[in-house]
Amino acid sequence: MITMGILLGGNIRVGFEDNIYFKKGVLASSNAQMVEMAVDLAERLGRQVATSQEAREILGLKSLTS
């Protein structure tokens, strides 16, 4: 679903609240592992990845420093 979201031009999210598997039959060791995989996939497919600050702005969330 992550791949399809990227290919269709949508935004994606990853994390244990969505899925606990890194790949078929392999449990993810951390959220960071899943984020790294998604970033790598997005970059390979030519999509720019938002920074944490850009994501907060997109979602209308307050900055951690304010």
PDBQT receptor file of N, H, CA, C and O in Angstrom, charges set to zero:
ATOM      1  N   MET A   1       0.819  -1.190   0.000  1.00  0.00    +0.000 N 
ATOM      2  CA  MET A   1       0.000   0.000   0.000  1.00  0.00    +0.000 C 
ATOM      3  C   MET A   1       0.865   1.257   0.000  1.00  0.00    +0.000 C 
ATOM      4  O   MET A   1       0.496   2.279  -0.579  1.00  0.00    +0.000 OA
ATOM      5  N   ILE A   2       2.012   1.167   0.654  1.00  0.00    +0.000 N 
ATOM      6  H   ILE A   2       2.312   0.337   1.125  1.00  0.00    +0.000 HD
ATOM      7  CA  ILE A   2       2.928   2.310   0.659  1.00  0.00    +0.000 C 
ATOM      8  C   ILE A   2       3.358   2.619  -0.773  1.00  0.00    +0.000 C 
ATOM      9  O   ILE A   2       3.341   3.774  -1.197  1.00  0.00    +0.000 OA
ATOM     10  N   THR A   3       3.739   1.588  -1.508  1.00  0.00    +0.000 N 
ATOM     11  H   THR A   3       3.752   0.649  -1.163  1.00  0.00    +0.000 HD
ATOM     12  CA  THR A   3       4.174   1.772  -2.895  1.00  0.00    +0.000 C 
ATOM     13  C   THR A   3       3.063   2.384  -3.732  1.00  0.00    +0.000 C 
ATOM     14  O   THR A   3       3.308   3.314  -4.501  1.00  0.00    +0.000 OA
ATOM     15  N   MET A   4       1.856   1.879  -3.594  1.00  0.00    +0.000 N 
ATOM     16  H   MET A   4       1.657   1.124  -2.969  1.00  0.00    +0.000 HD
ATOM     17  CA  MET A   4       0.730   2.408  -4.375  1.00  0.00    +0.000 C 
ATOM     18  C   MET A   4       0.454   3.863  -4.011  1.00  0.00    +0.000 C 
ATOM     19  O   MET A   4       0.188   4.684  -4.889  1.00  0.00    +0.000 OA
ATOM     20  N   GLY A   5       0.514   4.184  -2.729  1.00  0.00    +0.000 N 
ATOM     21  H   GLY A   5       0.730   3.517  -2.015  1.00  0.00    +0.000 HD
ATOM     22  CA  GLY A   5       0.313   5.568  -2.313  1.00  0.00    +0.000 C 
ATOM     23  C   GLY A   5       1.316   6.506  -2.947  1.00  0.00    +0.000 C 
ATOM     24  O   GLY A   5       0.967   7.593  -3.407  1.00  0.00    +0.000 OA
ATOM     25  N   ILE A   6       2.578   6.072  -2.965  1.00  0.00    +0.000 N 
ATOM     26  H   ILE A   6       2.862   5.189  -2.591  1.00  0.00    +0.000 HD
ATOM     27  CA  ILE A   6       3.635   6.883  -3.576  1.00  0.00    +0.000 C 
ATOM     28  C   ILE A   6       3.390   7.023  -5.075  1.00  0.00    +0.000 C 
ATOM     29  O   ILE A   6       3.437   8.127  -5.618  1.00  0.00    +0.000 OA
ATOM     30  N   LEU A   7       3.128   5.896  -5.741  1.00  0.00    +0.000 N 
ATOM     31  H   LEU A   7       3.090   5.000  -5.300  1.00  0.00    +0.000 HD
ATOM     32  CA  LEU A   7       2.931   5.923  -7.188  1.00  0.00    +0.000 C 
ATOM     33  C   LEU A   7       1.723   6.755  -7.611  1.00  0.00    +0.000 C 
ATOM     34  O   LEU A   7       1.718   7.358  -8.684  1.00  0.00    +0.000 OA
ATOM     35  N   LEU A   8       0.701   6.780  -6.758  1.00  0.00    +0.000 N 
ATOM     36  H   LEU A   8       0.705   6.290  -5.886  1.00  0.00    +0.000 HD
ATOM     37  CA  LEU A   8      -0.508   7.545  -7.075  1.00  0.00    +0.000 C 
ATOM     38  C   LEU A   8      -0.415   9.009  -6.655  1.00  0.00    +0.000 C 
ATOM     39  O   LEU A   8      -1.364   9.774  -6.825  1.00  0.00    +0.000 OA
ATOM     40  N   GLY A   9       0.749   9.393  -6.100  1.00  0.00    +0.000 N 
ATOM     41  H   GLY A   9       1.520   8.771  -5.962  1.00  0.00    +0.000 HD
ATOM     42  CA  GLY A   9       0.964  10.791  -5.745  1.00  0.00    +0.000 C 
ATOM     43  C   GLY A   9       0.419  11.201  -4.399  1.00  0.00    +0.000 C 
ATOM     44  O   GLY A   9       0.357  12.393  -4.096  1.00  0.00    +0.000 OA
ATOM     45  N   GLY A  10       0.023  10.247  -3.589  1.00  0.00    +0.000 N 
ATOM     46  H   GLY A  10       0.074   9.279  -3.835  1.00  0.00    +0.000 HD
ATOM     47  CA  GLY A  10      -0.532  10.571  -2.282  1.00  0.00    +0.000 C 
ATOM     48  C   GLY A  10       0.540  10.659  -1.212  1.00  0.00    +0.000 C 
ATOM     49  O   GLY A  10       1.723  10.437  -1.468  1.00  0.00    +0.000 OA
ATOM     50  N   ASN A  11       0.103  10.986  -0.020  1.00  0.00    +0.000 N 
ATOM     51  H   ASN A  11      -0.859  11.167   0.188  1.00  0.00    +0.000 HD
ATOM     52  CA  ASN A  11       0.985  10.986   1.139  1.00  0.00    +0.000 C 
ATOM     53  C   ASN A  11       0.898   9.617   1.804  1.00  0.00    +0.000 C 
ATOM     54  O   ASN A  11      -0.125   8.938   1.708  1.00  0.00    +0.000 OA
ATOM     55  N   ILE A  12       1.970   9.215   2.474  1.00  0.00    +0.000 N 
ATOM     56  H   ILE A  12       2.801   9.766   2.552  1.00  0.00    +0.000 HD
ATOM     57  CA  ILE A  12       1.976   7.925   3.152  1.00  0.00    +0.000 C 
ATOM     58  C   ILE A  12       2.359   8.115   4.613  1.00  0.00    +0.000 C 
ATOM     59  O   ILE A  12       2.878   9.162   5.002  1.00  0.00    +0.000 OA
ATOM     60  N   ARG A  13       2.096   7.092   5.413  1.00  0.00    +0.000 N 
ATOM     61  H   ARG A  13       1.674   6.242   5.098  1.00  0.00    +0.000 HD
ATOM     62  CA  ARG A  13       2.533   7.069   6.801  1.00  0.00    +0.000 C 
ATOM     63  C   ARG A  13       2.890   5.630   7.133  1.00  0.00    +0.000 C 
ATOM     64  O   ARG A  13       2.341   4.689   6.560  1.00  0.00    +0.000 OA
ATOM     65  N   VAL A  14       3.805   5.478   8.054  1.00  0.00    +0.000 N 
ATOM     66  H   VAL A  14       4.251   6.243   8.520  1.00  0.00    +0.000 HD
ATOM     67  CA  VAL A  14       4.196   4.151   8.508  1.00  0.00    +0.000 C 
ATOM     68  C   VAL A  14       4.332   4.175  10.020  1.00  0.00    +0.000 C 
ATOM     69  O   VAL A  14       4.489   5.238  10.621  1.00  0.00    +0.000 OA
ATOM     70  N   GLY A  15       4.271   3.009  10.626  1.00  0.00    +0.000 N 
ATOM     71  H   GLY A  15       4.143   2.146  10.138  1.00  0.00    +0.000 HD
ATOM     72  CA  GLY A  15       4.461   2.907  12.062  1.00  0.00    +0.000 C 
ATOM     73  C   GLY A  15       3.729   1.703  12.608  1.00  0.00    +0.000 C 
ATOM     74  O   GLY A  15       2.879   1.119  11.936  1.00  0.00    +0.000 OA
ATOM     75  N   PHE A  16       4.064   1.335  13.836  1.00  0.00    +0.000 N 
ATOM     76  H   PHE A  16       4.754   1.809  14.383  1.00  0.00    +0.000 HD
ATOM     77  CA  PHE A  16       3.468   0.168  14.461  1.00  0.00    +0.000 C 
ATOM     78  C   PHE A  16       1.951   0.278  14.584  1.00  0.00    +0.000 C 
ATOM     79  O   PHE A  16       1.264  -0.742  14.628  1.00  0.00    +0.000 OA
ATOM     80  N   GLU A  17       1.419   1.494  14.640  1.00  0.00    +0.000 N 
ATOM     81  H   GLU A  17       1.977   2.323  14.604  1.00  0.00    +0.000 HD
ATOM     82  CA  GLU A  17      -0.032   1.630  14.740  1.00  0.00    +0.000 C 
ATOM     83  C   GLU A  17      -0.723   1.213  13.442  1.00  0.00    +0.000 C 
ATOM     84  O   GLU A  17      -1.926   0.955  13.438  1.00  0.00    +0.000 OA
ATOM     85  N   ASP A  18       0.033   1.145  12.336  1.00  0.00    +0.000 N 
ATOM     86  H   ASP A  18       1.011   1.355  12.340  1.00  0.00    +0.000 HD
ATOM     87  CA  ASP A  18      -0.517   0.737  11.038  1.00  0.00    +0.000 C 
ATOM     88  C   ASP A  18      -0.184  -0.707  10.694  1.00  0.00    +0.000 C 
ATOM     89  O   ASP A  18      -0.995  -1.404  10.085  1.00  0.00    +0.000 OA
ATOM     90  N   ASN A  19       1.003  -1.160  11.079  1.00  0.00    +0.000 N 
ATOM     91  H   ASN A  19       1.662  -0.594  11.574  1.00  0.00    +0.000 HD
ATOM     92  CA  ASN A  19       1.476  -2.475  10.676  1.00  0.00    +0.000 C 
ATOM     93  C   ASN A  19       2.659  -2.865  11.569  1.00  0.00    +0.000 C 
ATOM     94  O   ASN A  19       3.458  -2.007  11.945  1.00  0.00    +0.000 OA
ATOM     95  N   ILE A  20       2.774  -4.138  11.906  1.00  0.00    +0.000 N 
ATOM     96  H   ILE A  20       2.125  -4.835  11.600  1.00  0.00    +0.000 HD
ATOM     97  CA  ILE A  20       3.899  -4.577  12.730  1.00  0.00    +0.000 C 
ATOM     98  C   ILE A  20       4.934  -5.365  11.932  1.00  0.00    +0.000 C 
ATOM     99  O   ILE A  20       5.956  -5.785  12.473  1.00  0.00    +0.000 OA
ATOM    100  N   TYR A  21       4.661  -5.563  10.638  1.00  0.00    +0.000 N 
ATOM    101  H   TYR A  21       3.830  -5.221  10.198  1.00  0.00    +0.000 HD
ATOM    102  CA  TYR A  21       5.572  -6.351   9.810  1.00  0.00    +0.000 C 
ATOM    103  C   TYR A  21       6.414  -5.462   8.904  1.00  0.00    +0.000 C 
ATOM    104  O   TYR A  21       5.908  -4.536   8.270  1.00  0.00    +0.000 OA
ATOM    105  N   PHE A  22       7.715  -5.766   8.857  1.00  0.00    +0.000 N 
ATOM    106  H   PHE A  22       8.126  -6.519   9.371  1.00  0.00    +0.000 HD
ATOM    107  CA  PHE A  22       8.638  -5.064   7.963  1.00  0.00    +0.000 C 
ATOM    108  C   PHE A  22       8.472  -5.578   6.540  1.00  0.00    +0.000 C 
ATOM    109  O   PHE A  22       8.462  -4.806   5.582  1.00  0.00    +0.000 OA
ATOM    110  N   LYS A  23       8.346  -6.869   6.422  1.00  0.00    +0.000 N 
ATOM    111  H   LYS A  23       8.354  -7.497   7.201  1.00  0.00    +0.000 HD
ATOM    112  CA  LYS A  23       8.013  -7.522   5.162  1.00  0.00    +0.000 C 
ATOM    113  C   LYS A  23       7.333  -8.830   5.509  1.00  0.00    +0.000 C 
ATOM    114  O   LYS A  23       7.282  -9.205   6.680  1.00  0.00    +0.000 OA
ATOM    115  N   LYS A  24       6.817  -9.525   4.527  1.00  0.00    +0.000 N 
ATOM    116  H   LYS A  24       6.858  -9.221   3.576  1.00  0.00    +0.000 HD
ATOM    117  CA  LYS A  24       6.024 -10.720   4.770  1.00  0.00    +0.000 C 
ATOM    118  C   LYS A  24       6.748 -11.686   5.717  1.00  0.00    +0.000 C 
ATOM    119  O   LYS A  24       7.833 -12.180   5.409  1.00  0.00    +0.000 OA
ATOM    120  N   GLY A  25       6.130 -11.941   6.865  1.00  0.00    +0.000 N 
ATOM    121  H   GLY A  25       5.249 -11.540   7.115  1.00  0.00    +0.000 HD
ATOM    122  CA  GLY A  25       6.652 -12.880   7.831  1.00  0.00    +0.000 C 
ATOM    123  C   GLY A  25       7.771 -12.371   8.718  1.00  0.00    +0.000 C 
ATOM    124  O   GLY A  25       8.283 -13.120   9.550  1.00  0.00    +0.000 OA
ATOM    125  N   VAL A  26       8.168 -11.092   8.556  1.00  0.00    +0.000 N 
ATOM    126  H   VAL A  26       7.751 -10.484   7.880  1.00  0.00    +0.000 HD
ATOM    127  CA  VAL A  26       9.269 -10.530   9.343  1.00  0.00    +0.000 C 
ATOM    128  C   VAL A  26       8.753  -9.349  10.152  1.00  0.00    +0.000 C 
ATOM    129  O   VAL A  26       8.353  -8.329   9.591  1.00  0.00    +0.000 OA
ATOM    130  N   LEU A  27       8.763  -9.495  11.478  1.00  0.00    +0.000 N 
ATOM    131  H   LEU A  27       9.088 -10.323  11.934  1.00  0.00    +0.000 HD
ATOM    132  CA  LEU A  27       8.327  -8.403  12.344  1.00  0.00    +0.000 C 
ATOM    133  C   LEU A  27       9.302  -7.230  12.259  1.00  0.00    +0.000 C 
ATOM    134  O   LEU A  27      10.515  -7.430  12.200  1.00  0.00    +0.000 OA
ATOM    135  N   ALA A  28       8.783  -6.036  12.254  1.00  0.00    +0.000 N 
ATOM    136  H   ALA A  28       7.797  -5.873  12.302  1.00  0.00    +0.000 HD
ATOM    137  CA  ALA A  28       9.634  -4.843  12.264  1.00  0.00    +0.000 C 
ATOM    138  C   ALA A  28      10.301  -4.714  13.627  1.00  0.00    +0.000 C 
ATOM    139  O   ALA A  28       9.694  -5.015  14.655  1.00  0.00    +0.000 OA
ATOM    140  N   SER A  29      11.544  -4.267  13.629  1.00  0.00    +0.000 N 
ATOM    141  H   SER A  29      12.037  -4.023  12.794  1.00  0.00    +0.000 HD
ATOM    142  CA  SER A  29      12.264  -4.099  14.892  1.00  0.00    +0.000 C 
ATOM    143  C   SER A  29      11.978  -2.746  15.536  1.00  0.00    +0.000 C 
ATOM    144  O   SER A  29      12.145  -2.584  16.744  1.00  0.00    +0.000 OA
ATOM    145  N   SER A  30      11.542  -1.762  14.721  1.00  0.00    +0.000 N 
ATOM    146  H   SER A  30      11.406  -1.894  13.739  1.00  0.00    +0.000 HD
ATOM    147  CA  SER A  30      11.260  -0.425  15.248  1.00  0.00    +0.000 C 
ATOM    148  C   SER A  30      10.489   0.385  14.213  1.00  0.00    +0.000 C 
ATOM    149  O   SER A  30      10.450   0.036  13.033  1.00  0.00    +0.000 OA
ATOM    150  N   ASN A  31       9.880   1.465  14.674  1.00  0.00    +0.000 N 
ATOM    151  H   ASN A  31       9.912   1.748  15.633  1.00  0.00    +0.000 HD
ATOM    152  CA  ASN A  31       9.255   2.403  13.743  1.00  0.00    +0.000 C 
ATOM    153  C   ASN A  31      10.309   2.990  12.805  1.00  0.00    +0.000 C 
ATOM    154  O   ASN A  31      10.048   3.204  11.622  1.00  0.00    +0.000 OA
ATOM    155  N   ALA A  32      11.501   3.246  13.344  1.00  0.00    +0.000 N 
ATOM    156  H   ALA A  32      11.714   3.072  14.306  1.00  0.00    +0.000 HD
ATOM    157  CA  ALA A  32      12.575   3.824  12.535  1.00  0.00    +0.000 C 
ATOM    158  C   ALA A  32      12.908   2.936  11.344  1.00  0.00    +0.000 C 
ATOM    159  O   ALA A  32      13.175   3.441  10.253  1.00  0.00    +0.000 OA
ATOM    160  N   GLN A  33      12.897   1.633  11.535  1.00  0.00    +0.000 N 
ATOM    161  H   GLN A  33      12.681   1.222  12.421  1.00  0.00    +0.000 HD
ATOM    162  CA  GLN A  33      13.176   0.705  10.438  1.00  0.00    +0.000 C 
ATOM    163  C   GLN A  33      12.145   0.877   9.326  1.00  0.00    +0.000 C 
ATOM    164  O   GLN A  33      12.492   0.870   8.145  1.00  0.00    +0.000 OA
ATOM    165  N   MET A  34      10.894   1.030   9.702  1.00  0.00    +0.000 N 
ATOM    166  H   MET A  34      10.612   1.036  10.661  1.00  0.00    +0.000 HD
ATOM    167  CA  MET A  34       9.843   1.194   8.703  1.00  0.00    +0.000 C 
ATOM    168  C   MET A  34       9.938   2.554   8.017  1.00  0.00    +0.000 C 
ATOM    169  O   MET A  34       9.703   2.654   6.813  1.00  0.00    +0.000 OA
ATOM    170  N   VAL A  35      10.276   3.589   8.760  1.00  0.00    +0.000 N 
ATOM    171  H   VAL A  35      10.467   3.508   9.738  1.00  0.00    +0.000 HD
ATOM    172  CA  VAL A  35      10.437   4.917   8.174  1.00  0.00    +0.000 C 
ATOM    173  C   VAL A  35      11.586   4.908   7.168  1.00  0.00    +0.000 C 
ATOM    174  O   VAL A  35      11.455   5.453   6.072  1.00  0.00    +0.000 OA
ATOM    175  N   GLU A  36      12.708   4.295   7.536  1.00  0.00    +0.000 N 
ATOM    176  H   GLU A  36      12.814   3.853   8.427  1.00  0.00    +0.000 HD
ATOM    177  CA  GLU A  36      13.856   4.220   6.623  1.00  0.00    +0.000 C 
ATOM    178  C   GLU A  36      13.488   3.496   5.336  1.00  0.00    +0.000 C 
ATOM    179  O   GLU A  36      13.898   3.916   4.254  1.00  0.00    +0.000 OA
ATOM    180  N   MET A  37      12.728   2.424   5.436  1.00  0.00    +0.000 N 
ATOM    181  H   MET A  37      12.395   2.082   6.315  1.00  0.00    +0.000 HD
ATOM    182  CA  MET A  37      12.292   1.692   4.250  1.00  0.00    +0.000 C 
ATOM    183  C   MET A  37      11.398   2.564   3.372  1.00  0.00    +0.000 C 
ATOM    184  O   MET A  37      11.559   2.586   2.152  1.00  0.00    +0.000 OA
ATOM    185  N   ALA A  38      10.463   3.278   3.984  1.00  0.00    +0.000 N 
ATOM    186  H   ALA A  38      10.332   3.260   4.975  1.00  0.00    +0.000 HD
ATOM    187  CA  ALA A  38       9.539   4.117   3.223  1.00  0.00    +0.000 C 
ATOM    188  C   ALA A  38      10.275   5.274   2.555  1.00  0.00    +0.000 C 
ATOM    189  O   ALA A  38       9.980   5.607   1.407  1.00  0.00    +0.000 OA
ATOM    190  N   VAL A  39      11.220   5.888   3.249  1.00  0.00    +0.000 N 
ATOM    191  H   VAL A  39      11.459   5.617   4.182  1.00  0.00    +0.000 HD
ATOM    192  CA  VAL A  39      12.009   6.980   2.672  1.00  0.00    +0.000 C 
ATOM    193  C   VAL A  39      12.815   6.471   1.484  1.00  0.00    +0.000 C 
ATOM    194  O   VAL A  39      12.846   7.108   0.431  1.00  0.00    +0.000 OA
ATOM    195  N   ASP A  40      13.463   5.329   1.652  1.00  0.00    +0.000 N 
ATOM    196  H   ASP A  40      13.437   4.812   2.507  1.00  0.00    +0.000 HD
ATOM    197  CA  ASP A  40      14.246   4.744   0.561  1.00  0.00    +0.000 C 
ATOM    198  C   ASP A  40      13.358   4.460  -0.647  1.00  0.00    +0.000 C 
ATOM    199  O   ASP A  40      13.730   4.767  -1.780  1.00  0.00    +0.000 OA
ATOM    200  N   LEU A  41      12.200   3.882  -0.408  1.00  0.00    +0.000 N 
ATOM    201  H   LEU A  41      11.898   3.633   0.513  1.00  0.00    +0.000 HD
ATOM    202  CA  LEU A  41      11.273   3.572  -1.497  1.00  0.00    +0.000 C 
ATOM    203  C   LEU A  41      10.801   4.842  -2.193  1.00  0.00    +0.000 C 
ATOM    204  O   LEU A  41      10.786   4.899  -3.422  1.00  0.00    +0.000 OA
ATOM    205  N   ALA A  42      10.417   5.857  -1.429  1.00  0.00    +0.000 N 
ATOM    206  H   ALA A  42      10.429   5.811  -0.430  1.00  0.00    +0.000 HD
ATOM    207  CA  ALA A  42       9.953   7.117  -2.018  1.00  0.00    +0.000 C 
ATOM    208  C   ALA A  42      11.043   7.754  -2.878  1.00  0.00    +0.000 C 
ATOM    209  O   ALA A  42      10.779   8.216  -3.987  1.00  0.00    +0.000 OA
ATOM    210  N   GLU A  43      12.266   7.773  -2.354  1.00  0.00    +0.000 N 
ATOM    211  H   GLU A  43      12.480   7.397  -1.453  1.00  0.00    +0.000 HD
ATOM    212  CA  GLU A  43      13.362   8.377  -3.112  1.00  0.00    +0.000 C 
ATOM    213  C   GLU A  43      13.659   7.592  -4.384  1.00  0.00    +0.000 C 
ATOM    214  O   GLU A  43      13.938   8.193  -5.422  1.00  0.00    +0.000 OA
ATOM    215  N   ARG A  44      13.604   6.266  -4.329  1.00  0.00    +0.000 N 
ATOM    216  H   ARG A  44      13.377   5.777  -3.486  1.00  0.00    +0.000 HD
ATOM    217  CA  ARG A  44      13.824   5.439  -5.517  1.00  0.00    +0.000 C 
ATOM    218  C   ARG A  44      12.747   5.680  -6.571  1.00  0.00    +0.000 C 
ATOM    219  O   ARG A  44      13.001   5.551  -7.768  1.00  0.00    +0.000 OA
ATOM    220  N   LEU A  45      11.537   6.032  -6.115  1.00  0.00    +0.000 N 
ATOM    221  H   LEU A  45      11.331   6.136  -5.142  1.00  0.00    +0.000 HD
ATOM    222  CA  LEU A  45      10.429   6.292  -7.029  1.00  0.00    +0.000 C 
ATOM    223  C   LEU A  45      10.326   7.767  -7.419  1.00  0.00    +0.000 C 
ATOM    224  O   LEU A  45       9.358   8.187  -8.053  1.00  0.00    +0.000 OA
ATOM    225  N   GLY A  46      11.343   8.550  -7.030  1.00  0.00    +0.000 N 
ATOM    226  H   GLY A  46      12.130   8.210  -6.515  1.00  0.00    +0.000 HD
ATOM    227  CA  GLY A  46      11.407   9.938  -7.461  1.00  0.00    +0.000 C 
ATOM    228  C   GLY A  46      10.550  10.906  -6.668  1.00  0.00    +0.000 C 
ATOM    229  O   GLY A  46      10.271  12.005  -7.146  1.00  0.00    +0.000 OA
ATOM    230  N   ARG A  47      10.121  10.529  -5.466  1.00  0.00    +0.000 N 
ATOM    231  H   ARG A  47      10.348   9.636  -5.077  1.00  0.00    +0.000 HD
ATOM    232  CA  ARG A  47       9.306  11.418  -4.637  1.00  0.00    +0.000 C 
ATOM    233  C   ARG A  47      10.159  12.090  -3.583  1.00  0.00    +0.000 C 
ATOM    234  O   ARG A  47      11.062  11.478  -3.014  1.00  0.00    +0.000 OA
ATOM    235  N   GLN A  48       9.866  13.345  -3.331  1.00  0.00    +0.000 N 
ATOM    236  H   GLN A  48       9.131  13.842  -3.794  1.00  0.00    +0.000 HD
ATOM    237  CA  GLN A  48      10.545  14.093  -2.284  1.00  0.00    +0.000 C 
ATOM    238  C   GLN A  48       9.900  13.743  -0.944  1.00  0.00    +0.000 C 
ATOM    239  O   GLN A  48       8.682  13.583  -0.862  1.00  0.00    +0.000 OA
ATOM    240  N   VAL A  49      10.711  13.626   0.097  1.00  0.00    +0.000 N 
ATOM    241  H   VAL A  49      11.700  13.756   0.030  1.00  0.00    +0.000 HD
ATOM    242  CA  VAL A  49      10.223  13.286   1.425  1.00  0.00    +0.000 C 
ATOM    243  C   VAL A  49      10.238  14.543   2.292  1.00  0.00    +0.000 C 
ATOM    244  O   VAL A  49      11.233  15.266   2.338  1.00  0.00    +0.000 OA
ATOM    245  N   ALA A  50       9.136  14.790   2.970  1.00  0.00    +0.000 N 
ATOM    246  H   ALA A  50       8.328  14.202   2.933  1.00  0.00    +0.000 HD
ATOM    247  CA  ALA A  50       9.036  15.965   3.847  1.00  0.00    +0.000 C 
ATOM    248  C   ALA A  50       9.903  15.771   5.083  1.00  0.00    +0.000 C 
ATOM    249  O   ALA A  50      10.036  14.661   5.598  1.00  0.00    +0.000 OA
ATOM    250  N   THR A  51      10.487  16.861   5.547  1.00  0.00    +0.000 N 
ATOM    251  H   THR A  51      10.379  17.762   5.128  1.00  0.00    +0.000 HD
ATOM    252  CA  THR A  51      11.173  16.833   6.837  1.00  0.00    +0.000 C 
ATOM    253  C   THR A  51      10.111  16.796   7.929  1.00  0.00    +0.000 C 
ATOM    254  O   THR A  51       8.927  16.983   7.648  1.00  0.00    +0.000 OA
ATOM    255  N   SER A  52      10.521  16.558   9.162  1.00  0.00    +0.000 N 
ATOM    256  H   SER A  52      11.483  16.406   9.390  1.00  0.00    +0.000 HD
ATOM    257  CA  SER A  52       9.541  16.536  10.252  1.00  0.00    +0.000 C 
ATOM    258  C   SER A  52       8.865  17.902  10.397  1.00  0.00    +0.000 C 
ATOM    259  O   SER A  52       7.667  17.969  10.671  1.00  0.00    +0.000 OA
ATOM    260  N   GLN A  53       9.616  18.986  10.218  1.00  0.00    +0.000 N 
ATOM    261  H   GLN A  53      10.589  18.932   9.995  1.00  0.00    +0.000 HD
ATOM    262  CA  GLN A  53       9.029  20.329  10.311  1.00  0.00    +0.000 C 
ATOM    263  C   GLN A  53       8.037  20.568   9.166  1.00  0.00    +0.000 C 
ATOM    264  O   GLN A  53       6.961  21.123   9.387  1.00  0.00    +0.000 OA
ATOM    265  N   GLU A  54       8.395  20.155   7.947  1.00  0.00    +0.000 N 
ATOM    266  H   GLU A  54       9.269  19.705   7.768  1.00  0.00    +0.000 HD
ATOM    267  CA  GLU A  54       7.473  20.306   6.810  1.00  0.00    +0.000 C 
ATOM    268  C   GLU A  54       6.197  19.500   7.034  1.00  0.00    +0.000 C 
ATOM    269  O   GLU A  54       5.104  19.966   6.712  1.00  0.00    +0.000 OA
ATOM    270  N   ALA A  55       6.330  18.300   7.583  1.00  0.00    +0.000 N 
ATOM    271  H   ALA A  55       7.218  17.922   7.844  1.00  0.00    +0.000 HD
ATOM    272  CA  ALA A  55       5.148  17.466   7.859  1.00  0.00    +0.000 C 
ATOM    273  C   ALA A  55       4.242  18.151   8.881  1.00  0.00    +0.000 C 
ATOM    274  O   ALA A  55       3.020  18.134   8.732  1.00  0.00    +0.000 OA
ATOM    275  N   ARG A  56       4.832  18.756   9.921  1.00  0.00    +0.000 N 
ATOM    276  H   ARG A  56       5.824  18.770  10.041  1.00  0.00    +0.000 HD
ATOM    277  CA  ARG A  56       4.022  19.476  10.911  1.00  0.00    +0.000 C 
ATOM    278  C   ARG A  56       3.251  20.620  10.256  1.00  0.00    +0.000 C 
ATOM    279  O   ARG A  56       2.080  20.840  10.562  1.00  0.00    +0.000 OA
ATOM    280  N   GLU A  57       3.915  21.351   9.350  1.00  0.00    +0.000 N 
ATOM    281  H   GLU A  57       4.867  21.173   9.101  1.00  0.00    +0.000 HD
ATOM    282  CA  GLU A  57       3.251  22.460   8.654  1.00  0.00    +0.000 C 
ATOM    283  C   GLU A  57       2.124  21.943   7.764  1.00  0.00    +0.000 C 
ATOM    284  O   GLU A  57       1.039  22.525   7.742  1.00  0.00    +0.000 OA
ATOM    285  N   ILE A  58       2.368  20.860   7.031  1.00  0.00    +0.000 N 
ATOM    286  H   ILE A  58       3.249  20.388   7.048  1.00  0.00    +0.000 HD
ATOM    287  CA  ILE A  58       1.350  20.270   6.156  1.00  0.00    +0.000 C 
ATOM    288  C   ILE A  58       0.123  19.866   6.969  1.00  0.00    +0.000 C 
ATOM    289  O   ILE A  58      -1.013  20.057   6.534  1.00  0.00    +0.000 OA
ATOM    290  N   LEU A  59       0.366  19.306   8.150  1.00  0.00    +0.000 N 
ATOM    291  H   LEU A  59       1.289  19.151   8.503  1.00  0.00    +0.000 HD
ATOM    292  CA  LEU A  59      -0.724  18.815   9.001  1.00  0.00    +0.000 C 
ATOM    293  C   LEU A  59      -1.296  19.877   9.932  1.00  0.00    +0.000 C 
ATOM    294  O   LEU A  59      -2.257  19.620  10.657  1.00  0.00    +0.000 OA
ATOM    295  N   GLY A  60      -0.705  21.068   9.912  1.00  0.00    +0.000 N 
ATOM    296  H   GLY A  60       0.076  21.277   9.323  1.00  0.00    +0.000 HD
ATOM    297  CA  GLY A  60      -1.203  22.154  10.749  1.00  0.00    +0.000 C 
ATOM    298  C   GLY A  60      -0.909  21.947  12.233  1.00  0.00    +0.000 C 
ATOM    299  O   GLY A  60      -1.682  22.376  13.090  1.00  0.00    +0.000 OA
ATOM    300  N   LEU A  61       0.217  21.284  12.533  1.00  0.00    +0.000 N 
ATOM    301  H   LEU A  61       0.845  20.936  11.837  1.00  0.00    +0.000 HD
ATOM    302  CA  LEU A  61       0.600  21.032  13.922  1.00  0.00    +0.000 C 
ATOM    303  C   LEU A  61       1.591  22.088  14.390  1.00  0.00    +0.000 C 
ATOM    304  O   LEU A  61       2.325  22.668  13.589  1.00  0.00    +0.000 OA
ATOM    305  N   LYS A  62       1.604  22.329  15.681  1.00  0.00    +0.000 N 
ATOM    306  H   LYS A  62       1.008  21.858  16.332  1.00  0.00    +0.000 HD
ATOM    307  CA  LYS A  62       2.542  23.276  16.243  1.00  0.00    +0.000 C 
ATOM    308  C   LYS A  62       3.950  22.714  16.194  1.00  0.00    +0.000 C 
ATOM    309  O   LYS A  62       4.151  21.505  16.305  1.00  0.00    +0.000 OA
ATOM    310  N   SER A  63       4.916  23.594  16.028  1.00  0.00    +0.000 N 
ATOM    311  H   SER A  63       4.753  24.576  15.938  1.00  0.00    +0.000 HD
ATOM    312  CA  SER A  63       6.323  23.204  16.068  1.00  0.00    +0.000 C 
ATOM    313  C   SER A  63       6.684  22.791  17.472  1.00  0.00    +0.000 C 
ATOM    314  O   SER A  63       6.125  23.309  18.438  1.00  0.00    +0.000 OA
ATOM    315  N   LEU A  64       7.613  21.864  17.596  1.00  0.00    +0.000 N 
ATOM    316  H   LEU A  64       8.067  21.443  16.811  1.00  0.00    +0.000 HD
ATOM    317  CA  LEU A  64       8.062  21.433  18.915  1.00  0.00    +0.000 C 
ATOM    318  C   LEU A  64       8.812  22.536  19.642  1.00  0.00    +0.000 C 
ATOM    319  O   LEU A  64       8.926  22.502  20.867  1.00  0.00    +0.000 OA
ATOM    320  N   THR A  65       9.331  23.526  18.896  1.00  0.00    +0.000 N 
ATOM    321  H   THR A  65       9.238  23.553  17.901  1.00  0.00    +0.000 HD
ATOM    322  CA  THR A  65      10.111  24.613  19.518  1.00  0.00    +0.000 C 
ATOM    323  C   THR A  65       9.263  25.810  19.884  1.00  0.00    +0.000 C 
ATOM    324  O   THR A  65       9.769  26.744  20.508  1.00  0.00    +0.000 OA
ATOM    325  N   SER A  66       7.964  25.819  19.512  1.00  0.00    +0.000 N 
ATOM    326  H   SER A  66       7.553  25.061  19.006  1.00  0.00    +0.000 HD
ATOM    327  CA  SER A  66       7.139  26.984  19.858  1.00  0.00    +0.000 C 
ATOM    328  C   SER A  66       6.259  26.740  21.042  1.00  0.00    +0.000 C 
ATOM    329  O   SER A  66       5.510  27.628  21.449  1.00  0.00    +0.000 OA
TER     330      SER A  66
